[in-house]
Amino acid sequence: MAVPKKRTSKSKKNMRKANWKRKARLEAQKALSLGKSVLTQRSHSFIYPSDEDEEEED
């Protein structure tokens, strides 16, 4: 099993953690924005079946 040879400094650890959190925050912001646009029916980048399509298929 791989084992690190030396201890990682606090600053490196904090940089990596901050980067990971920044990426997660951006993805959460994108998801929230997409959810809002789907709810207001203004979404152009997300395709989903509407209720009208389901009724026509029956």
N, C-alpha and C positions, 0 to 999 in steps of 0.2 A: 504494500500500500504506500502511496506517495505521502511523504512527510515534509513539511517546509524545513529548510535548513536553518533559517534565522527568523527571529521574531519580527513581525510586521510593525512598523512604527504607528503611533496613534494618528499622525497626520495622514498617512497613506490609508489607514483604515477608515478614517473620517471622510476622506475624499471619495473613496469607493462607496461608502454608505450614502453620502450626499448625492452622488451621481445616480445610484440605484433609486433613491427616493425621488429625485427629479424626474427620472423616466416614468416612474409609477404615477406621479402627480400629473404629468402630461397625458398619459394614457387615460387616467380617470377623467381629466378635463375633456378629452375627445369623446369618451363614452357618454358623459353627461350632456355634451353639446348635441351628439347624435340622438340621444334619447329625447331631448327637448324638441329637436327638429322633427322627429317622427311623431311626437304627440301633437305638434302644431300643424302637421302634414305639409311641412315646407322642405322635407328632405328630398334631395336630388341624387345623393350618392348612395342611398340605401334602398334597395328594392325589396318589398315585402308584399305578400298577397293582401288585398283589401277584402272587406266583407262582401262587396259587390261581385268580385270574381268567384267567390265560393258559392254564392247563390246561383250564378249562371251555370255552373258545372252540374248542379243537381238535376 
